[in-house]
Amino acid sequence: MITIFCALYYEAESMIQRWKLTDITDDFNGGQGLRCKIFANDHLHLVVTGAGMVNAVLAFSDACRCYASERQKRHLINLGIAGGRRENLAVASVGQMFQIHSIHNGMTGRDFYPDMEMSFGLPESRLITVAKPVGEKEMQAFTDEPEVNLTGTRSKEGSLEERKPWVENILFDMEGAYLAEAYGKYVHEDIWESCMYFKILSDYGVEQESVTGKKVRTLLEKNMDQIQEVINSLLKKDVNRASMTEEELKLFFNLSHNLCASETMKEDIKKMVHYDCLSHGKLRRIYEEFYRKNMLPVTNKRDGKKVWENMKKICISGECE
């Protein structure tokens, strides 16, 4: 299942029309207490949160409450418009869609990293979340700060020009970092499987530009084929797992998450889980033992690969490195 979060109805409108989504907000406790609108079809939900950090967090919390009783994992997609300064964009065309590889909270300084295991041929960008709409000068103030650069480091030396090779694409929104922080608190609630961000450049922050509802709707409509490709890829990924039993799925998700598994490694885990459940069930006991000994979870893919190879070796031969 896929859940898309948009701040504005103008961002959601093209998707609602193309995918024939219906308003199901009232299906959840008659809609009482919900601070967002939820639209859906058989394959995905679309949540319209409202603009700003408070609305984003409240809507995400409401969505988690609605999904808590469902026994399925969801892919989270944050999709919408974002501004950008020409000098901080290697691809500087209004209407261009970007996949976000890192998010910086401009108020708190915290950084977040969405899932990037799936690539869609889009240019990548860093996203900075701010409290209110910013113009070109405010954007420059953020991007001139040594702490804000695409390498994720905190270089205290060098001018912006000296660091220019590392500053390729930087975009600005008002919700992204807070949605990412909320996701991090719920990621262990057996609701979410992945989190991806896609932003469409809407303006350069200059005074004469006007980002109207009509313009937002047009920008989203222009990118609907690319958005459809993202959705199709995720649906295909879910279909490939549909043949797994509930027991296999639970073990698969636990292993994948705690091993920081790449897509290639996930396919290997899936095959091993299926084989193991059909035979002796030893892999589950090994996973539980590794968890008890604090060998899981790992914090990066490299360590995850080492631990997984060791687990497989024990499972097959009984030997341990």
Summary of the structure (lengths in Angstrom):
residues: 321
radius of gyration: 21.2
end to end distance: 38.4
largest distance: 69.3
contacts: 985
relative contact order: 0.13
helix: 45%
strand: 19%
